[in-house]
Amino acid sequence: MEDILVPIMVVGMIFVGLPWVILHHLTKWRAASSLTRDDEMMLDGLHDTARRLEERLITIERIIAADNPDFTPRRGLADPDAENDPYRRSH
Amino acid sequence: MSASRTKYYLDKQNAKWMGVCSGLADYTGIDVTWVRVAVIVLTIMGGFPWTLIAYFVAAWLAQPRPLGLYDNAEDAKFWQGVRTNPKRSAREVRAEFRDIDRRLSDIELYYTSSNSRLSREIDALR
């Protein structure tokens, strides 16, 4: 009886259990590392808002600096080449 | 509703053949030349039928990238970062907001504390 049962169990473990465990962890890992649709849209909105806020802030800083020579805005994350970006969307 | 920006697409605009390699380069941010060299080297070094099969399966399954998926190069770069590491991208966006906050508070401080010109103008109005 054991001569039959043991190979069946071993084969079952190797061909069903092992792929199952691997796939289970793969899907879990995928779900943990990837974004959901809502997350993606939220991140897109936040990124867009940050960019527009920064643009407005740069404009305001320029206006203030033009009015008040003693006001020097500290340079932020914005790179000076951003305005020469040919792909830049016009708002 | 806009198309997903975290999916793998075929990049037909920069395609040499069917756009799989250029799509992979666009997805990961690795230079497209290196992707192509790696695929060719893999094919020569014994992966012969499998890389080709994978190439055709990818070309068959994936859709071409929709036009205008990204607004500009900066946007494309941002989403490339999101695909490789969403947490870091979220931290970057938070850092941007903090930077904006800091600069706004600078402006506020400038106008509330030492603005001699504003007080002069107010005096002139009296």
Backbone of each chain as ProteinMPNN parsed JSONL, in Angstrom:
{"seq_chain_A": "MEDILVPIMVVGMIFVGLPWVILHHLTKWRAASSLTRDDEMMLDGLHDTARRLEERLITIERIIAADNPDFTPRRGLADPDAENDPYRRSH", "coords_chain_A": {"N_chain_A": [[0.828, -1.206, 0.0], [1.897, 1.261, 0.861], [3.844, 1.553, -1.033], [2.537, 2.506, -3.234], [1.187, 4.784, -2.357], [3.112, 6.661, -1.385], [4.742, 7.525, -3.673], [2.672, 8.772, -5.145], [1.906, 10.818, -3.427], [4.29, 12.261, -3.315], [4.648, 13.016, -5.988], [2.368, 14.55, -6.286], [2.919, 16.592, -4.453], [5.153, 17.762, -5.653], [4.293, 18.511, -8.227], [1.912, 19.842, -7.908], [1.729, 21.139, -5.372], [4.154, 22.647, -5.136], [4.243, 24.442, -7.484], [1.914, 25.774, -6.828], [2.476, 27.064, -4.409], [4.536, 28.747, -5.271], [3.244, 30.299, -7.241], [1.301, 31.457, -5.68], [2.828, 33.09, -3.964], [3.985, 34.706, -5.895], [1.776, 36.089, -7.0], [0.954, 37.443, -4.745], [3.16, 39.031, -4.274], [3.154, 40.555, -6.599], [0.737, 41.941, -6.258], [1.355, 43.431, -4.045], [3.412, 45.093, -4.908], [2.513, 46.467, -7.116], [0.458, 49.135, -8.429], [-2.967, 49.939, -7.773], [-5.781, 50.749, -9.882], [-7.102, 53.009, -8.883], [-5.154, 54.045, -7.161], [-3.256, 54.738, -9.024], [-4.536, 56.757, -10.454], [-4.873, 58.622, -8.437], [-2.248, 59.242, -7.761], [-1.449, 60.32, -10.177], [-3.058, 62.609, -10.228], [-2.082, 63.968, -7.982], [0.569, 64.415, -8.687], [0.236, 66.006, -10.918], [-1.062, 68.212, -9.749], [0.975, 69.1, -8.035], [2.878, 69.887, -9.881], [1.575, 71.968, -11.225], [1.125, 73.759, -9.115], [3.739, 74.353, -8.472], [4.539, 75.675, -10.795], [2.915, 77.959, -10.677], [3.873, 79.028, -8.316], [6.471, 79.652, -9.011], [5.997, 81.675, -10.844], [4.836, 83.58, -9.119], [6.943, 84.03, -7.373], [8.729, 85.21, -9.111], [7.378, 87.578, -9.74], [7.301, 88.83, -7.244], [10.019, 89.061, -6.766], [10.673, 90.833, -8.762], [9.329, 93.096, -7.947], [10.373, 93.545, -5.403], [13.584, 93.978, -4.834], [15.167, 92.951, -2.796], [14.177, 90.533, -2.149], [14.925, 87.249, -2.379], [14.14, 84.349, -3.884], [14.433, 81.016, -2.691], [16.015, 78.409, -4.433], [14.106, 75.809, -5.699], [12.982, 72.465, -6.309], [12.663, 72.691, -8.946], [14.02, 72.486, -12.155], [16.115, 74.631, -14.055], [15.98, 74.214, -16.754], [13.475, 73.456, -17.368], [11.673, 75.054, -18.714], [12.449, 75.007, -21.29], [11.651, 72.661, -22.257], [10.601, 70.78, -24.901], [8.377, 69.165, -24.968], [6.583, 70.191, -23.29], [3.453, 70.722, -21.813], [0.971, 73.079, -22.663], [-0.751, 75.148, -20.52]], "CA_chain_A": [[0.0, 0.0, 0.0], [2.762, 2.45, 0.958], [4.604, 1.699, -2.278], [1.738, 3.285, -4.183], [0.776, 6.084, -1.776], [4.22, 7.607, -1.242], [5.022, 8.221, -4.948], [1.559, 9.657, -5.527], [1.99, 12.025, -2.599], [5.47, 13.041, -3.704], [4.364, 13.63, -7.292], [1.371, 15.606, -6.035], [3.575, 17.726, -3.804], [6.071, 18.455, -6.565], [3.664, 19.102, -9.416], [0.77, 20.701, -7.555], [2.028, 21.986, -4.214], [5.244, 23.601, -5.37], [3.798, 25.566, -8.323], [0.876, 26.535, -6.144], [3.137, 27.96, -3.447], [5.279, 29.767, -6.01], [2.289, 31.22, -7.857], [0.662, 32.214, -4.603], [3.717, 34.167, -3.533], [4.164, 35.626, -7.017], [0.618, 36.985, -7.101], [0.975, 38.33, -3.579], [4.225, 40.001, -4.474], [2.681, 41.476, -7.633], [-0.307, 42.804, -5.708], [1.957, 44.358, -3.081], [4.323, 46.063, -5.51], [1.912, 47.246, -8.193], [-0.565, 50.087, -8.02], [-4.311, 49.717, -8.285], [-6.229, 51.79, -10.802], [-7.388, 54.216, -8.102], [-3.873, 54.589, -6.711], [-2.585, 55.355, -10.156], [-5.19, 58.028, -10.776], [-4.6, 59.575, -7.361], [-0.859, 59.672, -7.911], [-1.425, 61.196, -11.338], [-3.628, 63.892, -9.823], [-1.167, 64.642, -7.052], [1.745, 64.85, -9.437], [-0.2, 67.124, -11.746], [-1.281, 69.357, -8.862], [2.27, 69.595, -7.569], [3.547, 70.574, -10.979], [0.92, 73.251, -11.484], [1.411, 74.631, -7.967], [5.113, 74.814, -8.596], [4.583, 76.682, -11.861], [2.329, 79.2, -10.163], [4.767, 79.559, -7.291], [7.609, 80.271, -9.695], [5.505, 82.958, -11.362], [4.663, 84.517, -8.008], [8.279, 84.389, -6.883], [9.309, 86.156, -10.073], [6.708, 88.875, -9.586], [7.753, 89.433, -5.989], [11.424, 89.432, -6.91], [10.735, 92.019, -9.606], [8.861, 94.234, -7.153], [11.247, 93.751, -4.25], [14.908, 93.442, -5.185], [15.825, 92.264, -1.687], [13.597, 89.204, -1.974], [15.546, 86.231, -3.238], [13.534, 83.04, -3.652], [15.374, 79.896, -2.686], [15.763, 77.529, -5.557], [13.468, 74.574, -5.291], [13.303, 71.273, -7.082], [12.488, 72.957, -10.37], [15.256, 72.691, -12.874], [15.984, 75.813, -14.903], [15.757, 73.83, -18.146], [12.107, 72.973, -17.54], [10.908, 75.867, -19.645], [12.869, 74.723, -22.651], [11.185, 71.317, -22.583], [9.737, 70.884, -26.084], [7.164, 68.387, -24.788], [5.818, 70.778, -22.211], [2.046, 70.982, -22.114], [0.588, 74.459, -22.381], [-1.973, 75.17, -19.706]], "C_chain_A": [[0.865, 1.26, 0.0], [3.551, 2.68, -0.314], [3.849, 2.545, -3.292], [1.496, 4.699, -3.651], [1.908, 7.105, -1.784], [4.566, 8.278, -2.581], [3.912, 9.175, -5.358], [1.626, 10.958, -4.738], [3.162, 12.916, -3.021], [5.22, 13.768, -5.017], [3.369, 14.786, -7.12], [2.014, 16.821, -5.418], [4.425, 18.509, -4.795], [5.304, 19.189, -7.66], [2.452, 19.975, -9.102], [1.152, 21.677, -6.449], [3.053, 23.05, -4.502], [4.824, 24.745, -6.296], [2.756, 26.435, -7.636], [1.491, 27.542, -5.181], [3.83, 29.104, -4.187], [4.321, 30.79, -6.615], [1.604, 32.087, -6.813], [1.526, 33.395, -4.173], [3.945, 35.177, -4.638], [3.0, 36.605, -7.102], [0.585, 37.949, -5.929], [2.003, 39.433, -3.745], [3.816, 41.032, -5.53], [1.676, 42.473, -7.054], [0.301, 43.839, -4.766], [2.748, 45.447, -3.79], [3.646, 46.911, -6.577], [0.783, 48.122, -7.654], [-1.931, 49.633, -8.53], [-4.671, 50.893, -9.191], [-6.473, 53.113, -10.054], [-6.101, 54.888, -7.627], [-3.199, 55.351, -7.84], [-3.2, 56.716, -10.466], [-4.909, 59.075, -9.711], [-3.183, 60.132, -7.492], [-0.728, 60.63, -9.087], [-1.944, 62.581, -10.966], [-2.687, 64.67, -8.929], [0.039, 65.212, -7.79], [1.414, 66.067, -10.284], [-0.407, 68.383, -10.908], [0.04, 69.958, -8.409], [2.966, 70.393, -8.658], [2.915, 71.939, -11.228], [1.165, 74.249, -10.354], [2.808, 75.204, -8.087], [5.236, 75.887, -9.669], [4.046, 78.023, -11.374], [3.268, 79.858, -9.159], [5.954, 80.253, -7.931], [7.2, 81.63, -10.262], [5.423, 83.995, -10.258], [6.013, 84.968, -7.473], [8.944, 85.398, -7.813], [8.702, 87.549, -9.901], [7.218, 89.582, -8.337], [9.2, 89.89, -6.111], [11.57, 90.668, -7.781], [10.316, 93.254, -8.823], [9.822, 94.58, -6.023], [12.612, 93.147, -4.547], [15.56, 92.665, -4.046], [15.241, 90.879, -1.431], [14.262, 88.225, -2.942], [14.912, 84.885, -2.936], [14.592, 81.948, -3.62], [15.011, 78.942, -3.807], [15.198, 76.207, -5.063], [13.915, 73.415, -6.148], [13.283, 71.551, -8.587], [13.833, 73.156, -11.041], [15.066, 73.844, -13.842], [15.707, 75.458, -16.358], [14.302, 73.484, -18.433], [11.346, 73.767, -18.597], [11.293, 75.61, -21.089], [12.435, 73.337, -23.105], [10.228, 71.374, -23.777], [8.42, 70.125, -25.927], [6.194, 69.05, -23.825], [4.405, 71.116, -22.655], [1.727, 72.43, -21.794], [-0.733, 74.459, -21.638], [-2.864, 76.315, -20.116]], "O_chain_A": [[0.611, 2.202, -0.751], [3.894, 3.812, -0.656], [4.46, 3.225, -4.117], [1.587, 5.679, -4.39], [1.705, 8.266, -2.14], [4.674, 9.504, -2.622], [4.181, 10.265, -5.862], [1.434, 12.046, -5.28], [3.049, 14.141, -3.078], [5.525, 14.952, -5.162], [3.512, 15.848, -7.726], [1.708, 17.952, -5.795], [4.432, 19.74, -4.793], [5.612, 20.335, -7.987], [2.016, 20.76, -9.945], [0.931, 22.882, -6.565], [2.861, 24.218, -4.163], [5.021, 25.908, -5.947], [2.708, 27.651, -7.825], [1.094, 28.707, -5.135], [3.731, 30.267, -3.795], [4.549, 31.996, -6.519], [1.359, 33.275, -7.023], [1.055, 34.524, -4.034], [4.084, 36.371, -4.37], [3.206, 37.809, -7.258], [0.236, 39.12, -6.083], [1.765, 40.594, -3.412], [4.089, 42.224, -5.385], [1.745, 43.674, -7.315], [-0.167, 44.976, -4.691], [2.764, 46.594, -3.343], [4.154, 47.979, -6.916], [0.237, 47.879, -6.577], [-2.033, 49.017, -9.591], [-3.957, 51.894, -9.254], [-6.101, 54.186, -10.529], [-5.961, 56.11, -7.676], [-2.655, 56.439, -7.653], [-2.494, 57.694, -10.708], [-4.73, 60.255, -10.013], [-2.956, 61.334, -7.351], [0.0, 61.62, -9.018], [-1.355, 63.596, -11.336], [-2.512, 65.877, -9.092], [0.465, 66.34, -7.544], [2.186, 67.023, -10.364], [0.011, 69.475, -11.293], [0.205, 71.178, -8.399], [3.565, 71.436, -8.398], [3.613, 72.935, -11.418], [1.384, 75.435, -10.599], [3.034, 76.388, -7.836], [5.94, 76.88, -9.49], [4.636, 79.075, -11.621], [3.438, 81.077, -9.151], [6.396, 81.305, -7.469], [7.946, 82.605, -10.175], [5.871, 85.131, -10.416], [6.205, 86.142, -7.159], [9.631, 86.317, -7.367], [9.406, 88.558, -9.913], [7.527, 90.774, -8.363], [9.569, 90.96, -5.627], [12.482, 91.468, -7.574], [10.878, 94.333, -9.01], [10.055, 95.751, -5.725], [12.77, 91.926, -4.512], [16.412, 91.811, -4.291], [15.75, 90.134, -0.594], [14.166, 88.367, -4.161], [15.116, 84.332, -1.855], [15.529, 81.951, -4.419], [13.835, 78.706, -4.085], [15.728, 75.578, -4.147], [15.04, 73.368, -6.643], [13.803, 70.775, -9.389], [14.68, 73.904, -10.552], [13.979, 74.021, -14.393], [15.247, 76.306, -17.122], [13.927, 73.246, -19.582], [10.483, 73.227, -19.29], [10.549, 75.956, -22.007], [12.797, 72.887, -24.193], [9.151, 71.96, -23.67], [7.458, 70.391, -26.647], [5.108, 68.528, -23.574], [4.185, 71.707, -23.712], [2.164, 72.953, -20.769], [-1.708, 73.846, -22.073], [-3.939, 76.496, -19.544]]}, "seq_chain_B": "MSASRTKYYLDKQNAKWMGVCSGLADYTGIDVTWVRVAVIVLTIMGGFPWTLIAYFVAAWLAQPRPLGLYDNAEDAKFWQGVRTNPKRSAREVRAEFRDIDRRLSDIELYYTSSNSRLSREIDALR", "coords_chain_B": {"N_chain_B": [[-11.895, 58.078, -19.714], [-8.521, 57.74, -18.996], [-5.824, 55.81, -20.422], [-4.12, 53.101, -18.769], [-1.055, 53.773, -17.084], [0.742, 52.136, -16.041], [1.054, 49.828, -17.337], [2.433, 47.327, -19.575], [3.451, 48.285, -22.759], [3.631, 47.98, -26.347], [6.099, 49.723, -28.068], [5.607, 51.419, -30.678], [6.514, 53.663, -31.926], [9.244, 53.909, -31.614], [10.128, 51.595, -32.703], [12.123, 48.855, -33.866], [11.46, 46.453, -34.991], [8.969, 44.946, -34.08], [8.411, 46.347, -31.882], [8.71, 45.337, -29.334], [11.114, 45.275, -27.853], [11.728, 48.029, -27.661], [9.483, 48.774, -26.285], [9.898, 47.448, -23.878], [12.17, 48.788, -23.048], [11.082, 51.311, -22.704], [9.334, 50.73, -20.667], [10.962, 49.948, -18.503], [12.957, 51.843, -18.391], [15.515, 51.335, -19.059], [18.188, 51.765, -21.393], [17.343, 51.536, -24.832], [19.06, 50.351, -26.64], [20.67, 48.649, -25.087], [18.752, 46.813, -24.235], [18.085, 45.564, -26.637], [20.582, 44.515, -27.386], [20.942, 42.743, -25.261], [18.831, 40.944, -25.693], [19.537, 39.864, -28.172], [22.024, 38.716, -27.556], [21.195, 36.843, -25.642], [19.66, 35.201, -27.284], [21.595, 34.146, -28.987], [23.221, 32.856, -27.148], [22.062, 30.382, -26.553], [19.381, 30.563, -25.891], [17.753, 30.058, -28.006], [15.1, 29.146, -29.358], [13.363, 30.079, -27.455], [13.538, 32.825, -26.732], [12.638, 33.99, -29.062], [10.049, 32.954, -29.161], [9.026, 34.109, -26.847], [9.225, 36.759, -27.616], [7.359, 36.902, -29.736], [5.025, 36.173, -28.419], [4.825, 38.277, -26.609], [4.553, 40.385, -28.427], [2.138, 39.695, -29.474], [0.37, 39.684, -27.323], [0.565, 42.174, -25.984], [-0.601, 45.572, -26.187], [-0.214, 48.218, -28.593], [1.34, 51.267, -27.559], [-0.813, 53.838, -26.572], [-1.259, 56.904, -28.36], [-0.095, 60.018, -27.113], [-0.009, 59.334, -24.426], [1.612, 60.268, -22.444], [2.16, 63.568, -21.216], [4.473, 65.07, -21.456], [8.102, 64.864, -21.625], [9.025, 64.807, -19.014], [6.835, 63.82, -17.628], [6.67, 61.229, -18.71], [9.017, 60.199, -17.679], [8.487, 60.326, -14.973], [6.427, 58.408, -14.716], [7.792, 56.174, -15.464], [9.443, 55.894, -13.274], [7.464, 55.366, -11.387], [6.604, 52.85, -12.198], [8.841, 51.266, -11.683], [9.358, 51.748, -8.963], [6.956, 52.435, -6.958], [6.686, 53.465, -4.377], [8.864, 55.148, -3.958], [8.305, 57.109, -5.836], [5.977, 58.19, -4.763], [7.043, 59.291, -2.463], [8.655, 61.217, -3.639], [6.757, 62.94, -4.768], [5.581, 63.838, -2.429], [7.783, 65.18, -1.362], [7.983, 67.231, -3.225], [5.65, 68.661, -2.664], [6.243, 69.476, -0.073], [8.396, 71.14, -0.564], [7.151, 73.162, -2.025], [5.499, 74.119, -0.012], [7.415, 75.091, 1.797], [8.578, 77.173, 0.323], [6.389, 78.815, -0.084], [5.903, 79.551, 2.546], [8.147, 81.029, 2.98], [7.605, 83.249, 1.369], [5.379, 84.203, 2.696], [6.49, 84.824, 5.161], [8.233, 86.835, 4.366], [6.46, 88.824, 3.595], [5.07, 89.306, 5.938], [6.893, 89.995, 7.936], [9.467, 91.652, 7.393], [8.779, 93.831, 5.566], [9.465, 96.584, 4.253], [8.769, 98.21, 2.171], [6.081, 97.744, 1.708], [4.977, 98.762, 4.072], [5.671, 101.408, 3.739], [4.138, 102.073, 1.521], [1.626, 101.757, 2.616], [1.731, 103.756, 4.526], [1.86, 105.902, 2.815], [-0.666, 105.898, 1.819], [-2.184, 106.851, 3.844]], "CA_chain_B": [[-10.901, 57.526, -18.784], [-7.243, 57.597, -19.675], [-5.247, 54.469, -20.384], [-3.221, 52.862, -17.642], [0.328, 54.107, -17.373], [1.631, 51.166, -15.392], [1.001, 48.601, -18.127], [3.469, 47.181, -20.596], [2.951, 48.555, -24.108], [4.587, 47.967, -27.448], [6.448, 51.091, -28.442], [5.705, 51.378, -32.148], [7.172, 54.86, -32.45], [10.692, 53.7, -31.628], [10.305, 50.167, -32.958], [12.975, 48.364, -34.937], [10.758, 45.381, -35.688], [7.572, 44.949, -33.671], [8.258, 47.264, -30.762], [8.769, 44.676, -28.029], [12.312, 45.731, -27.13], [11.598, 49.445, -27.325], [8.466, 48.836, -25.24], [10.556, 47.026, -22.639], [13.041, 49.892, -22.657], [10.217, 52.384, -22.217], [8.731, 50.297, -19.408], [11.925, 49.865, -17.408], [13.868, 52.975, -18.341], [16.838, 50.93, -19.561], [18.385, 52.243, -22.759], [16.792, 50.554, -25.768], [20.167, 49.62, -27.257], [21.079, 47.57, -24.191], [17.712, 45.783, -24.259], [18.22, 44.816, -27.89], [21.82, 43.728, -27.322], [20.714, 41.64, -24.32], [17.964, 39.949, -26.33], [20.298, 39.17, -29.224], [23.024, 37.872, -26.895], [20.455, 35.718, -25.064], [19.257, 34.32, -28.376], [22.78, 33.447, -29.482], [23.787, 32.016, -26.09], [21.34, 29.153, -26.23], [17.942, 30.713, -25.672], [17.295, 30.319, -29.369], [13.677, 29.276, -29.728], [12.527, 30.649, -26.387], [13.463, 34.288, -26.791], [11.778, 34.329, -30.198], [8.668, 32.662, -28.757], [8.633, 35.156, -25.888], [9.064, 37.987, -28.388], [6.099, 36.893, -30.477], [3.919, 36.176, -27.449], [4.715, 39.658, -26.107], [4.03, 41.221, -29.514], [0.743, 39.334, -29.711], [-0.467, 39.986, -26.154], [0.566, 43.575, -25.561], [-1.153, 46.532, -27.14], [0.668, 49.359, -28.841], [1.13, 52.371, -26.63], [-1.67, 54.879, -27.155], [-0.605, 58.199, -28.587], [-0.419, 61.032, -26.117], [-0.155, 58.759, -23.088], [2.311, 61.184, -21.544], [2.074, 64.946, -21.676], [5.803, 65.547, -21.821], [9.176, 63.937, -21.273], [9.081, 64.716, -17.552], [5.737, 62.932, -17.258], [7.071, 59.872, -19.076], [10.047, 59.8, -16.732], [7.819, 60.113, -13.688], [5.705, 57.124, -14.714], [8.804, 55.126, -15.475], [9.814, 55.722, -11.867], [6.346, 54.73, -10.685], [6.579, 51.431, -12.538], [9.911, 50.531, -11.017], [9.271, 51.871, -7.512], [5.876, 53.397, -6.667], [6.874, 54.123, -3.072], [9.801, 56.26, -4.099], [7.61, 58.18, -6.552], [5.075, 58.851, -3.816], [7.887, 60.13, -1.602], [9.106, 62.374, -4.426], [5.648, 63.885, -4.861], [5.464, 64.472, -1.105], [8.884, 66.136, -1.234], [7.633, 68.399, -4.029], [4.671, 69.451, -1.916], [6.94, 70.114, 1.054], [9.199, 72.228, -1.119], [6.211, 74.252, -2.323], [5.088, 74.656, 1.285], [8.526, 75.863, 2.353], [8.76, 78.416, -0.424], [5.238, 79.669, 0.221], [6.081, 80.135, 3.879], [9.15, 82.092, 2.796], [6.909, 84.434, 0.856], [4.537, 84.7, 3.783], [7.373, 85.449, 6.145], [8.747, 88.067, 3.789], [5.428, 89.856, 3.591], [4.567, 89.622, 7.272], [7.887, 90.554, 8.865], [10.343, 92.78, 7.06], [8.469, 94.435, 4.281], [9.489, 98.038, 4.471], [8.111, 98.897, 1.071], [4.637, 97.645, 1.918], [4.585, 99.704, 5.122], [5.787, 102.745, 3.148], [2.96, 102.288, 0.673], [0.475, 101.946, 3.504], [1.879, 105.105, 5.087], [1.548, 106.88, 1.775], [-2.111, 105.921, 1.613], [-2.862, 107.503, 4.968]], "C_chain_B": [[-9.6, 57.262, -19.543], [-6.711, 56.174, -19.517], [-4.278, 54.346, -19.214], [-1.781, 53.173, -18.034], [1.293, 53.172, -16.671], [1.611, 49.838, -16.133], [2.181, 48.549, -19.083], [2.838, 47.409, -21.971], [4.053, 48.295, -25.122], [4.84, 49.412, -27.855], [6.683, 51.133, -29.95], [6.469, 52.565, -32.713], [8.687, 54.652, -32.579], [11.034, 52.258, -31.999], [11.338, 49.92, -34.042], [12.208, 47.317, -35.743], [9.28, 45.381, -35.302], [7.341, 45.793, -32.418], [8.336, 46.624, -29.398], [9.945, 45.214, -27.21], [12.19, 47.196, -26.727], [10.523, 49.642, -26.257], [9.044, 48.482, -23.89], [11.468, 48.141, -22.119], [12.226, 51.034, -22.071], [9.637, 52.013, -20.853], [9.724, 50.4, -18.258], [12.808, 51.097, -17.297], [15.284, 52.62, -18.715], [16.966, 51.414, -20.999], [18.02, 51.142, -23.748], [17.892, 49.732, -26.434], [20.579, 48.427, -26.404], [20.049, 46.448, -24.178], [17.875, 44.921, -25.499], [19.458, 43.935, -27.869], [21.611, 42.527, -26.409], [19.866, 40.556, -24.959], [18.73, 39.162, -27.381], [21.315, 38.229, -28.598], [22.356, 36.64, -26.292], [20.084, 34.713, -26.142], [20.438, 33.503, -28.862], [23.289, 32.455, -28.434], [22.855, 30.879, -25.685], [19.873, 29.328, -25.951], [17.181, 30.721, -26.976], [15.778, 30.281, -29.562], [12.901, 30.105, -28.719], [12.439, 32.158, -26.427], [12.546, 34.725, -27.931], [10.312, 34.096, -29.847], [8.166, 33.751, -27.815], [8.384, 36.472, -26.62], [7.712, 38.021, -29.079], [4.899, 36.894, -29.539], [3.709, 37.598, -26.909], [4.099, 40.564, -27.164], [2.543, 40.961, -29.731], [-0.148, 39.797, -28.557], [-0.571, 41.478, -25.876], [-0.029, 44.461, -26.649], [-0.116, 47.61, -27.422], [0.326, 50.514, -27.915], [0.245, 53.434, -27.276], [-0.919, 56.19, -27.313], [-1.026, 59.187, -27.512], [-0.661, 60.465, -24.739], [0.5, 59.663, -22.053], [2.241, 62.587, -22.118], [3.422, 65.464, -22.137], [6.837, 64.544, -21.332], [9.266, 63.737, -19.764], [8.022, 63.743, -17.035], [6.1, 61.471, -17.533], [8.085, 59.337, -18.077], [9.437, 59.49, -15.364], [7.139, 58.749, -13.652], [6.643, 55.954, -14.839], [9.264, 54.827, -14.052], [8.725, 55.035, -11.082], [6.342, 53.237, -10.952], [7.662, 50.656, -11.817], [9.766, 50.597, -9.502], [8.202, 52.891, -7.128], [6.069, 54.142, -5.355], [7.785, 55.326, -3.192], [9.141, 57.429, -4.818], [6.682, 58.935, -5.629], [5.87, 59.769, -2.9], [8.351, 61.375, -2.348], [8.005, 63.417, -4.532], [5.469, 64.601, -3.523], [6.563, 65.509, -0.908], [8.6, 67.396, -2.037], [6.66, 69.297, -3.278], [5.329, 70.159, -0.741], [7.762, 71.292, 0.594], [8.316, 73.435, -1.423], [5.774, 74.929, -1.028], [6.166, 75.552, 1.874], [8.663, 77.202, 1.635], [7.593, 79.373, -0.197], [5.397, 80.321, 1.582], [7.179, 81.194, 3.862], [8.49, 83.391, 2.365], [6.069, 85.065, 1.964], [5.375, 85.454, 4.807], [7.877, 86.794, 5.643], [7.711, 89.178, 3.884], [4.944, 90.226, 4.976], [5.61, 90.288, 8.148], [8.554, 91.806, 8.323], [10.001, 93.345, 5.701], [8.34, 95.934, 4.442], [8.693, 98.749, 3.388], [6.595, 98.886, 1.245], [4.184, 98.646, 2.971], [4.683, 101.142, 4.621], [4.55, 103.063, 2.304], [1.725, 102.529, 1.532], [0.522, 103.327, 4.131], [1.476, 106.173, 4.067], [0.048, 106.987, 1.551], [-2.846, 106.695, 2.704], [-3.063, 108.991, 4.725]], "O_chain_B": [[-9.6, 56.634, -20.602], [-7.096, 55.442, -18.605], [-3.705, 55.327, -18.739], [-1.343, 52.882, -19.147], [2.506, 53.378, -16.697], [2.096, 48.832, -15.616], [2.832, 49.554, -19.365], [1.821, 46.803, -22.304], [5.241, 48.375, -24.81], [3.913, 50.213, -27.972], [7.794, 50.915, -30.432], [7.004, 52.506, -33.82], [9.323, 55.144, -33.511], [12.104, 51.76, -31.651], [11.426, 50.67, -35.014], [12.275, 47.274, -36.971], [8.431, 45.772, -36.103], [6.209, 45.933, -31.955], [8.06, 47.281, -28.394], [9.798, 45.56, -26.038], [12.507, 47.565, -25.596], [10.62, 50.547, -25.429], [8.735, 49.116, -22.881], [11.531, 48.403, -20.918], [12.615, 51.648, -21.077], [9.467, 52.873, -19.989], [9.384, 50.874, -17.174], [13.353, 51.374, -16.228], [16.169, 53.476, -18.7], [15.981, 51.469, -21.736], [18.339, 49.972, -23.539], [17.69, 48.561, -26.756], [20.808, 47.333, -26.919], [20.408, 45.272, -24.119], [17.812, 43.694, -25.423], [19.415, 42.772, -28.271], [22.044, 41.42, -26.729], [20.149, 39.37, -24.788], [18.593, 37.942, -27.476], [21.465, 37.088, -29.035], [22.872, 35.528, -26.408], [20.185, 33.505, -25.93], [20.307, 32.307, -29.121], [23.731, 31.357, -28.771], [22.885, 30.463, -24.527], [19.164, 28.336, -25.784], [16.102, 31.305, -27.07], [15.202, 31.314, -29.906], [11.911, 30.752, -29.061], [11.372, 32.721, -26.181], [11.785, 35.684, -27.805], [9.444, 34.905, -30.175], [7.05, 34.251, -27.953], [7.454, 37.209, -26.292], [7.001, 39.025, -29.026], [3.882, 37.529, -29.818], [2.577, 38.062, -26.77], [3.244, 41.397, -26.865], [1.786, 41.854, -30.112], [-1.274, 40.245, -28.774], [-1.648, 41.991, -25.573], [0.027, 44.157, -27.84], [0.753, 47.882, -26.593], [-0.83, 50.709, -27.538], [0.516, 53.88, -28.391], [-0.058, 56.535, -26.503], [-2.172, 59.187, -27.063], [-1.423, 61.033, -23.957], [0.01, 59.806, -20.933], [2.259, 62.781, -23.333], [3.5, 66.218, -23.106], [6.511, 63.528, -20.719], [9.549, 62.636, -19.291], [8.277, 62.95, -16.129], [5.868, 60.593, -16.701], [8.027, 58.174, -17.678], [9.817, 58.528, -14.695], [7.261, 58.018, -12.669], [6.336, 54.856, -14.375], [9.449, 53.671, -13.672], [9.008, 54.215, -10.209], [6.104, 52.441, -10.043], [7.441, 49.524, -11.385], [10.024, 49.606, -8.818], [8.499, 54.077, -6.988], [5.671, 55.299, -5.224], [7.527, 56.383, -2.615], [9.369, 58.589, -4.475], [6.595, 60.162, -5.687], [5.44, 60.881, -2.594], [8.433, 62.458, -1.769], [8.256, 64.615, -4.407], [5.236, 65.809, -3.48], [6.321, 66.583, -0.358], [8.927, 68.501, -1.602], [6.811, 70.519, -3.25], [5.009, 71.311, -0.448], [7.826, 72.32, 1.268], [8.674, 74.575, -1.126], [5.69, 76.155, -0.955], [5.878, 76.633, 2.385], [8.845, 78.239, 2.272], [7.78, 80.588, -0.125], [5.07, 81.494, 1.76], [7.142, 82.145, 4.642], [8.762, 84.466, 2.899], [6.051, 86.283, 2.143], [5.028, 86.548, 5.253], [7.941, 87.767, 6.394], [8.033, 90.321, 4.21], [4.457, 91.337, 5.183], [5.255, 91.076, 9.025], [8.234, 92.913, 8.757], [10.828, 93.341, 4.789], [7.268, 96.47, 4.724], [8.03, 99.754, 3.644], [5.914, 99.875, 0.97], [3.154, 99.301, 2.814], [3.89, 101.997, 5.015], [3.997, 104.161, 2.364], [0.891, 103.382, 1.226], [-0.503, 103.997, 4.258], [0.854, 107.183, 4.395], [-0.453, 108.035, 1.144], [-3.98, 107.135, 2.515], [-3.619, 109.686, 5.576]]}, "name": "protein", "num_of_chains": 2, "seq": "MEDILVPIMVVGMIFVGLPWVILHHLTKWRAASSLTRDDEMMLDGLHDTARRLEERLITIERIIAADNPDFTPRRGLADPDAENDPYRRSHMSASRTKYYLDKQNAKWMGVCSGLADYTGIDVTWVRVAVIVLTIMGGFPWTLIAYFVAAWLAQPRPLGLYDNAEDAKFWQGVRTNPKRSAREVRAEFRDIDRRLSDIELYYTSSNSRLSREIDALR"}
